[in-house]
Amino acid sequence: MSNISYKEIPSVQEILRELGNNSSVHQNYIVKIIRNEIAKYRNLAKDNNLNLSRKEITNRIVKSVNVQSKSSIRNVINGTGIVLHTNFGRAPIGKKVLQNVTKKLSGYVNLEVDLETGKRGDRLNHLSGLLAAITNTDGGIIVNNNAAAVLLALNTLAEGKEVIVSRGQEVEIGGSFRIPDIVEKSNCKLVEVGTTNRTQLKDYEKAINKNTALLLWVHTSNYIVKGFTKSTTLKELVELGKRKRIPVLADLGSGALVNLSDIGLPEEITVQETIKSGVSIVTFSGDKLLGGPQSGVIVGNNSALKKIKYNPLYRALRCDKFTIALMEETLRTYKSDSVSKDNLSNTLLQTAQNILRSRAEKLLMDIKPSSIKRWKIKIIDSTVEAGSGSLPEEKIESIALEFRDQGSGISSQVEELARKFRTRINPVFGYINKGMFYIDLKAILSEQYPDLIKAINEV
């Protein structure tokens, strides 16, 4: 290590003095960042690669500390076209819903108190009535995600006993959530029947014995099996369950509460249709097609719900006041025959292609000609997915901006463009395909367009 370059590296105290007392986070956190930065310059000095003055190093460390100490959660512009993007928090929540929740949650709330009697109440009372009315069930329970909902229901209804499921329904979703693993963790024994592509009613019948506690039907919401296939309908499974006095649990995953084809989207089985088949319990996600916060919803008959609610696991998996308040406001966006525009996910998903094209044309008028020329920016028709495993087979029409490098044609140029968009104070995410960069408008909020225009002109 060069002694000269080593001496140029400032101390932790020097950096702290430069930063002053303006930090909004714990000083130990700031010190940790500074030490990590100093370590980088020490390594450069050790390899004789440090050619900066003390002042330059100090300024760079201060700048890095200021960047790293900012809140890591940021509002982003989602130009991927995927409305229910898992990496961006799945269902986006609209401003009006958030404002209503903020008003309620400032200070104390009546989370578990009965205002009429003044005695302790039940936090589920804020949701159970709405869920019952919307889904045509006896009520509902929510926990922290759908994996938790499935686990809790299985553990309650079949702990220590057998659960029968078709091999064609042993789904896996992102994050390594697998139905067989959930059944095992529920302390139930998984009994597989049929094959990946063909499962008949007789396969279930043959597997039933005195230790069978539950028939599990899983909606394969994130993939489709085509060709030489055969599956048992939910209605057939319920009829078998009634004959054998075995309850049926249906895991819907995405959990649509309205007929999507009525609003111009691909058809998807609804919670209400599933309940109508006669199942005891239905589980689904609250932050997918429903449009609410991360949660898992359990609806069904009163007998099963009561058992689930009094399972000690429910206490560990139940939702807090923030999730319950957000879910209540989201459920209030559902009317008898429509969904309010305040349900942002629903609004974004059903925005027509011609409306998006009109927005793109207006946006292009505000982009600098030099930027348009440099990247050959143009409007193109596109197709997108709903996201989070919802509506996997069908594409949704959309509009995108295409950025094409007219210079070297090297893909690294486009990758650098994507990086610059991502690393803004207000990040913009798009996607790269065949050496071109795209910003799709399907999932971009109307109030984000001015910042998107600014981002394109800057980057």
C-alpha positions as CSV (number, residue, x, y, z in Angstrom):
1,M,0.0,0.0,0.0
2,S,1.3,3.5,-0.9
3,N,1.7,5.6,2.3
4,I,0.9,8.7,0.3
5,S,-2.4,7.4,-1.1
6,Y,-3.3,5.9,2.3
7,K,-2.9,9.3,3.9
8,E,-5.4,10.8,1.5
9,I,-8.2,8.7,2.9
10,P,-10.2,10.8,5.4
11,S,-11.3,9.5,8.8
12,V,-14.9,8.7,9.9
13,Q,-14.9,11.8,12.0
14,E,-13.9,14.0,9.1
15,I,-16.8,12.7,7.0
16,L,-19.2,13.2,9.9
17,R,-18.1,16.8,10.3
18,E,-18.6,17.4,6.6
19,L,-22.1,15.9,6.8
20,G,-23.1,18.1,9.8
21,N,-26.2,17.4,11.8
22,N,-28.7,17.2,8.9
23,S,-29.1,13.4,8.9
24,S,-32.6,12.0,9.5
25,V,-31.4,8.5,10.4
26,H,-29.5,6.9,13.3
27,Q,-25.9,8.0,13.4
28,N,-24.7,4.4,13.8
29,Y,-26.2,3.7,10.4
30,I,-24.4,6.7,8.9
31,V,-21.1,5.5,10.5
32,K,-21.6,2.1,9.0
33,I,-22.0,3.5,5.5
34,I,-19.0,5.7,5.9
35,R,-16.8,2.8,7.0
36,N,-17.9,0.7,4.1
37,E,-17.0,3.6,1.7
38,I,-13.7,4.1,3.4
39,A,-12.9,0.4,3.0
40,K,-13.4,0.7,-0.7
41,Y,-10.8,3.5,-0.9
42,R,-8.4,1.5,1.3
43,N,-8.6,-1.4,-1.1
44,L,-7.9,0.9,-4.0
45,A,-4.9,2.3,-2.2
46,K,-3.7,-1.2,-1.4
47,D,-3.6,-2.0,-5.1
48,N,-2.0,1.4,-5.9
49,N,-5.1,2.4,-7.8
50,L,-6.1,5.5,-5.7
51,N,-5.3,8.7,-7.6
52,L,-7.7,11.1,-5.9
53,S,-7.0,13.9,-3.4
54,R,-8.3,13.9,0.1
55,K,-10.9,16.5,-0.8
56,E,-12.1,14.5,-3.8
57,I,-12.4,11.3,-1.7
58,T,-14.2,13.2,1.0
59,N,-16.7,14.8,-1.4
60,R,-17.4,11.4,-3.1
61,I,-18.0,9.7,0.3
62,V,-20.3,12.5,1.4
63,K,-22.3,12.2,-1.8
64,S,-22.5,8.4,-1.4
65,V,-23.7,8.7,2.2
66,N,-26.4,11.2,1.2
67,V,-27.6,8.8,-1.5
68,Q,-27.5,5.6,0.6
69,S,-29.1,7.2,3.7
70,K,-32.3,8.2,1.8
71,S,-35.4,6.0,2.2
72,S,-34.9,2.9,0.1
73,I,-38.7,2.6,-0.6
74,R,-39.5,4.9,-3.5
75,N,-42.4,5.6,-5.8
76,V,-41.5,4.2,-9.2
77,I,-42.9,4.6,-12.7
78,N,-43.9,1.1,-13.9
79,G,-43.2,1.0,-17.6
80,T,-43.1,-2.8,-17.9
81,G,-46.8,-3.0,-18.7
82,I,-47.4,-5.5,-15.9
83,V,-50.1,-4.0,-13.6
84,L,-49.8,-6.7,-10.9
85,H,-46.0,-6.6,-10.8
86,T,-44.7,-8.7,-7.8
87,N,-41.4,-6.8,-7.6
88,F,-43.3,-3.5,-7.4
89,G,-45.7,-4.6,-4.6
90,R,-48.4,-6.3,-6.8
91,A,-51.7,-4.4,-6.8
92,P,-51.1,-0.6,-6.8
93,I,-53.2,1.4,-4.3
94,G,-55.0,4.5,-5.5
95,K,-54.6,7.9,-3.9
96,K,-58.2,8.2,-2.7
97,V,-58.1,4.8,-1.0
98,L,-54.8,5.8,0.7
99,Q,-56.1,9.2,1.8
100,N,-59.2,7.6,3.4
101,V,-57.1,5.1,5.2
102,T,-54.6,7.8,6.4
103,K,-57.5,9.8,7.9
104,K,-58.6,6.8,9.9
105,L,-55.3,5.5,11.1
106,S,-53.8,8.8,12.4
107,G,-53.7,8.2,16.2
108,Y,-55.9,5.5,17.7
109,V,-58.5,3.4,15.9
110,N,-61.4,1.1,17.0
111,L,-59.6,-2.0,15.7
112,E,-60.9,-4.3,18.4
113,V,-63.6,-2.5,20.3
114,D,-67.3,-2.6,20.0
115,L,-68.5,1.0,19.9
116,E,-72.0,0.1,20.9
117,T,-71.1,-1.9,24.1
118,G,-67.7,-0.5,24.8
119,K,-66.3,-4.0,25.2
120,R,-63.6,-5.8,23.2
121,G,-64.6,-6.5,19.7
122,D,-63.2,-8.5,16.8
123,R,-60.9,-7.0,14.1
124,L,-62.5,-9.2,11.5
125,N,-65.9,-7.4,12.0
126,H,-64.5,-4.6,9.8
127,L,-64.3,-6.9,6.8
128,S,-66.5,-10.0,7.4
129,G,-69.8,-8.3,6.4
130,L,-68.4,-6.9,3.2
131,L,-66.7,-10.2,2.3
132,A,-69.9,-12.1,3.0
133,A,-72.0,-9.8,0.8
134,I,-69.6,-9.6,-2.1
135,T,-68.8,-13.4,-2.2
136,N,-72.2,-14.7,-1.2
137,T,-70.7,-16.6,1.8
138,D,-71.2,-16.6,5.6
139,G,-68.2,-14.3,6.1
140,G,-64.4,-14.1,5.7
141,I,-61.0,-14.1,7.4
142,I,-57.9,-12.4,6.2
143,V,-54.3,-13.3,7.0
144,N,-50.9,-12.0,5.7
145,N,-50.9,-13.7,2.3
146,N,-52.6,-16.5,0.3
147,A,-49.9,-19.0,1.3
148,A,-50.8,-18.3,4.9
149,A,-54.5,-18.7,4.1
150,V,-54.0,-22.1,2.5
151,L,-51.7,-23.3,5.3
152,L,-54.1,-22.1,8.0
153,A,-57.2,-23.7,6.3
154,L,-55.3,-27.0,5.8
155,N,-54.0,-27.2,9.3
156,T,-57.4,-26.5,10.7
157,L,-59.4,-28.9,8.6
158,A,-57.0,-31.7,8.1
159,E,-54.1,-31.7,10.6
160,G,-52.6,-35.1,11.0
161,K,-54.8,-36.5,8.3
162,E,-54.8,-37.0,4.5
163,V,-55.4,-34.3,1.9
164,I,-56.1,-35.4,-1.7
165,V,-55.0,-33.3,-4.6
166,S,-54.5,-33.8,-8.4
167,R,-50.9,-34.0,-9.6
168,G,-52.0,-31.6,-12.3
169,Q,-52.7,-29.0,-9.6
170,E,-49.5,-29.1,-7.6
171,V,-48.6,-25.6,-8.5
172,E,-45.5,-23.5,-7.8
173,I,-45.5,-19.8,-7.9
174,G,-42.7,-17.2,-7.5
175,G,-40.6,-17.4,-4.4
176,S,-40.8,-21.2,-4.3
177,F,-44.3,-21.5,-3.0
178,R,-45.3,-25.1,-3.7
179,I,-48.6,-26.8,-2.8
180,P,-46.8,-30.0,-1.6
181,D,-44.6,-27.9,0.7
182,I,-47.6,-26.0,2.1
183,V,-49.5,-29.3,2.8
184,E,-46.5,-30.7,4.6
185,K,-46.0,-27.6,6.7
186,S,-49.7,-27.7,7.6
187,N,-48.9,-31.1,9.2
188,C,-51.1,-32.9,6.8
189,K,-50.3,-35.9,4.6
190,L,-50.4,-35.2,0.9
191,V,-52.1,-37.9,-1.3
192,E,-51.5,-37.3,-5.0
193,V,-53.9,-38.7,-7.6
194,G,-54.1,-38.8,-11.4
195,T,-51.3,-37.6,-13.6
196,T,-50.0,-34.2,-14.7
197,N,-52.4,-34.0,-17.7
198,R,-55.2,-36.3,-16.7
199,T,-57.1,-36.7,-13.4
200,Q,-60.5,-38.3,-13.3
201,L,-63.2,-38.5,-10.6
202,K,-62.5,-42.2,-10.0
203,D,-58.9,-41.3,-9.1
204,Y,-60.2,-39.3,-6.1
205,E,-62.7,-42.0,-5.2
206,K,-60.0,-44.7,-5.1
207,A,-57.8,-42.6,-2.8
208,I,-60.4,-41.9,-0.2
209,N,-60.2,-43.8,3.0
210,K,-61.1,-43.4,6.7
211,N,-58.1,-41.0,7.2
212,T,-59.1,-38.6,4.4
213,A,-60.0,-35.2,5.8
214,L,-60.0,-32.9,2.8
215,L,-60.3,-32.7,-0.9
216,L,-58.1,-29.9,-2.3
217,W,-58.8,-28.2,-5.6
218,V,-56.2,-25.7,-6.8
219,H,-56.9,-23.3,-9.7
220,T,-53.8,-23.3,-11.9
221,S,-54.0,-19.6,-12.3
222,N,-50.3,-19.2,-13.5
223,Y,-50.2,-21.9,-16.2
224,I,-52.3,-23.9,-18.6
225,V,-52.1,-27.6,-19.5
226,K,-53.2,-28.3,-23.1
227,G,-53.6,-31.2,-25.4
228,F,-54.5,-34.7,-24.2
229,T,-56.0,-33.6,-20.9
230,K,-58.8,-34.6,-18.5
231,S,-59.7,-32.9,-15.3
232,T,-62.4,-33.3,-12.7
233,T,-64.6,-30.3,-12.4
234,L,-65.1,-28.5,-9.1
235,K,-68.8,-29.4,-9.1
236,E,-68.0,-33.1,-9.5
237,L,-65.5,-33.0,-6.7
238,V,-68.0,-31.2,-4.4
239,E,-70.6,-33.9,-5.2
240,L,-68.1,-36.6,-4.3
241,G,-67.2,-34.8,-1.1
242,K,-70.9,-34.6,-0.1
243,R,-71.4,-38.3,-0.7
244,K,-68.3,-39.2,1.3
245,R,-68.8,-36.4,3.9
246,I,-65.5,-34.8,3.1
247,P,-65.2,-31.0,2.8
248,V,-63.6,-29.4,-0.3
249,L,-61.1,-26.5,-0.1
250,A,-60.6,-24.5,-3.3
251,D,-57.5,-22.3,-3.7
252,L,-58.2,-19.7,-6.4
253,G,-54.9,-17.9,-6.2
254,S,-55.7,-14.7,-8.1
255,G,-59.3,-14.3,-6.7
256,A,-61.4,-12.3,-9.2
257,L,-64.6,-10.8,-7.6
258,V,-66.1,-9.6,-10.9
259,N,-66.6,-11.2,-14.3
260,L,-63.5,-9.8,-16.1
261,S,-64.9,-10.5,-19.5
262,D,-67.6,-7.8,-18.8
263,I,-64.8,-5.2,-18.6
264,G,-62.9,-6.3,-21.6
265,L,-60.4,-8.6,-19.9
266,P,-59.7,-12.3,-20.3
267,E,-62.3,-14.5,-18.6
268,E,-61.3,-15.9,-15.1
269,I,-63.3,-18.0,-12.7
270,T,-64.7,-15.8,-9.9
271,V,-64.9,-16.4,-6.2
272,Q,-68.7,-16.3,-6.4
273,E,-68.8,-19.0,-9.1
274,T,-66.5,-21.2,-7.0
275,I,-68.7,-20.7,-3.9
276,K,-71.8,-21.6,-5.9
277,S,-70.3,-25.0,-6.7
278,G,-70.7,-25.9,-3.0
279,V,-67.2,-25.9,-1.6
280,S,-66.7,-25.4,2.1
281,I,-63.8,-22.9,1.9
282,V,-62.2,-20.7,-0.8
283,T,-58.8,-19.0,-0.4
284,F,-57.3,-16.3,-2.7
285,S,-54.9,-13.4,-2.7
286,G,-56.0,-9.9,-1.7
287,D,-53.3,-8.1,-3.7
288,K,-53.9,-9.6,-7.2
289,L,-57.1,-9.2,-9.2
290,L,-59.0,-8.0,-6.1
291,G,-56.7,-4.9,-6.1
292,G,-56.0,-4.6,-2.3
293,P,-53.0,-4.9,0.1
294,Q,-50.9,-8.0,0.5
295,S,-53.2,-10.5,2.2
296,G,-54.8,-13.9,1.9
297,V,-58.6,-14.1,2.1
298,I,-60.6,-17.1,3.4
299,V,-64.3,-17.2,2.7
300,G,-66.9,-20.0,3.1
301,N,-69.4,-21.5,5.4
302,N,-69.7,-20.5,9.1
303,S,-68.8,-23.9,10.5
304,A,-65.4,-24.0,8.8
305,L,-64.7,-20.3,9.3
306,K,-65.3,-20.6,13.0
307,K,-62.8,-23.5,13.3
308,I,-60.2,-21.6,11.3
309,K,-60.6,-18.5,13.4
310,Y,-60.0,-20.3,16.6
311,N,-56.9,-22.1,15.4
312,P,-53.9,-20.7,17.4
313,L,-52.0,-20.3,14.1
314,Y,-54.5,-17.6,13.1
315,R,-53.1,-15.4,15.9
316,A,-49.6,-15.7,14.3
317,L,-50.9,-15.0,10.8
318,R,-53.6,-12.3,11.3
319,C,-53.4,-8.9,9.7
320,D,-52.7,-5.5,11.4
321,K,-54.8,-2.3,11.4
322,F,-53.1,-1.0,8.2
323,T,-53.9,-4.1,6.1
324,I,-57.5,-4.3,7.5
325,A,-58.1,-0.6,6.8
326,L,-56.7,-0.8,3.3
327,M,-58.7,-4.0,2.6
328,E,-62.0,-2.4,3.9
329,E,-61.5,0.6,1.6
330,T,-60.7,-1.7,-1.4
331,L,-63.8,-3.8,-0.8
332,R,-65.9,-0.6,-0.7
333,T,-64.8,0.0,-4.4
334,Y,-66.9,-3.0,-5.3
335,K,-70.5,-2.1,-6.2
336,S,-73.4,-4.5,-7.1
337,D,-72.6,-4.5,-10.9
338,S,-69.3,-2.6,-11.2
339,V,-66.0,-1.6,-9.7
340,S,-65.2,2.0,-8.8
341,K,-62.4,3.8,-10.6
342,D,-60.8,4.2,-7.1
343,N,-59.8,0.6,-7.5
344,L,-56.5,1.5,-9.3
345,S,-55.6,-2.1,-10.4
346,N,-58.9,-2.6,-12.0
347,T,-58.8,0.8,-13.7
348,L,-55.3,0.2,-15.1
349,L,-56.2,-3.3,-16.3
350,Q,-59.2,-2.1,-18.3
351,T,-57.8,1.1,-19.8
352,A,-58.4,0.6,-23.5
353,Q,-55.6,0.6,-26.1
354,N,-57.0,3.6,-28.0
355,I,-56.9,5.7,-24.8
356,L,-53.3,4.7,-24.2
357,R,-52.4,5.6,-27.8
358,S,-53.9,9.1,-27.3
359,R,-51.9,9.6,-24.1
360,A,-48.7,8.4,-25.9
361,E,-49.3,10.9,-28.8
362,K,-49.7,13.8,-26.3
363,L,-46.6,12.6,-24.4
364,L,-44.5,12.5,-27.6
365,M,-45.3,16.1,-28.3
366,D,-43.6,17.1,-25.1
367,I,-40.4,15.2,-25.7
368,K,-37.4,17.1,-27.0
369,P,-36.9,16.5,-30.8
370,S,-33.2,15.8,-30.0
371,S,-34.2,12.9,-27.7
372,I,-36.7,11.5,-30.3
373,K,-34.0,11.7,-33.0
374,R,-31.2,10.2,-30.8
375,W,-33.3,7.1,-29.8
376,K,-35.7,7.0,-32.7
377,I,-38.6,7.0,-30.2
378,K,-41.9,5.9,-31.7
379,I,-45.3,4.6,-30.5
380,I,-46.0,0.9,-31.1
381,D,-48.9,-1.5,-30.3
382,S,-48.0,-3.9,-27.5
383,T,-49.4,-6.8,-25.5
384,V,-48.9,-7.3,-21.8
385,E,-49.7,-9.8,-19.0
386,A,-51.8,-8.9,-15.9
387,G,-48.9,-10.2,-13.7
388,S,-48.4,-12.2,-10.5
389,G,-49.6,-15.4,-12.2
390,S,-53.0,-13.9,-13.0
391,L,-54.6,-14.6,-16.5
392,P,-51.5,-16.5,-17.7
393,E,-52.8,-17.5,-21.1
394,E,-54.2,-14.3,-22.4
395,K,-52.4,-11.1,-23.5
396,I,-53.9,-7.6,-22.9
397,E,-53.6,-5.0,-25.6
398,S,-51.5,-1.9,-24.7
399,I,-49.3,0.8,-26.2
400,A,-45.5,1.3,-25.7
401,L,-42.7,3.8,-26.5
402,E,-39.9,2.1,-28.4
403,F,-36.3,3.4,-28.0
404,R,-33.8,2.2,-30.6
405,D,-30.1,3.1,-30.5
406,Q,-29.2,4.6,-33.8
407,G,-25.5,4.9,-33.0
408,S,-23.2,1.9,-32.5
409,G,-26.0,-0.6,-32.2
410,I,-24.3,-2.1,-29.2
411,S,-26.7,-3.6,-26.7
412,S,-24.8,-2.0,-23.8
413,Q,-26.0,1.4,-25.0
414,V,-29.6,0.3,-24.5
415,E,-28.7,-1.3,-21.2
416,E,-27.1,1.9,-20.0
417,L,-30.3,3.8,-21.0
418,A,-32.3,1.4,-18.9
419,R,-29.9,1.9,-16.0
420,K,-30.2,5.7,-16.2
421,F,-34.0,5.5,-16.1
422,R,-33.8,3.1,-13.1
423,T,-31.3,5.1,-11.1
424,R,-33.2,8.5,-11.1
425,I,-34.5,9.9,-7.8
426,N,-37.9,8.8,-9.2
427,P,-37.0,5.6,-11.0
428,V,-38.6,4.6,-14.3
429,F,-38.7,0.9,-15.2
430,G,-39.1,-0.4,-18.7
431,Y,-37.9,-3.6,-20.4
432,I,-35.4,-4.6,-23.1
433,N,-36.3,-6.9,-26.0
434,K,-34.2,-7.7,-29.0
435,G,-31.8,-4.9,-28.4
436,M,-34.5,-2.2,-27.9
437,F,-35.8,-0.5,-24.8
438,Y,-39.5,-0.1,-24.2
439,I,-41.7,1.9,-21.8
440,D,-45.2,0.5,-21.8
441,L,-48.0,2.8,-20.8
442,K,-50.5,0.2,-19.4
443,A,-49.4,0.5,-15.8
444,I,-48.4,4.2,-15.7
445,L,-50.6,6.4,-13.6
446,S,-52.0,9.5,-15.2
447,E,-50.4,11.8,-12.6
448,Q,-47.0,10.2,-13.5
449,Y,-46.9,11.4,-17.1
450,P,-45.2,14.8,-16.4
451,D,-42.4,13.1,-14.5
452,L,-42.1,10.5,-17.3
453,I,-41.7,13.3,-19.9
454,K,-39.1,14.9,-17.6
455,A,-37.2,11.6,-17.3
456,I,-37.1,11.0,-21.1
457,N,-35.9,14.5,-21.7
458,E,-33.2,14.3,-19.0
459,V,-32.0,10.8,-19.7
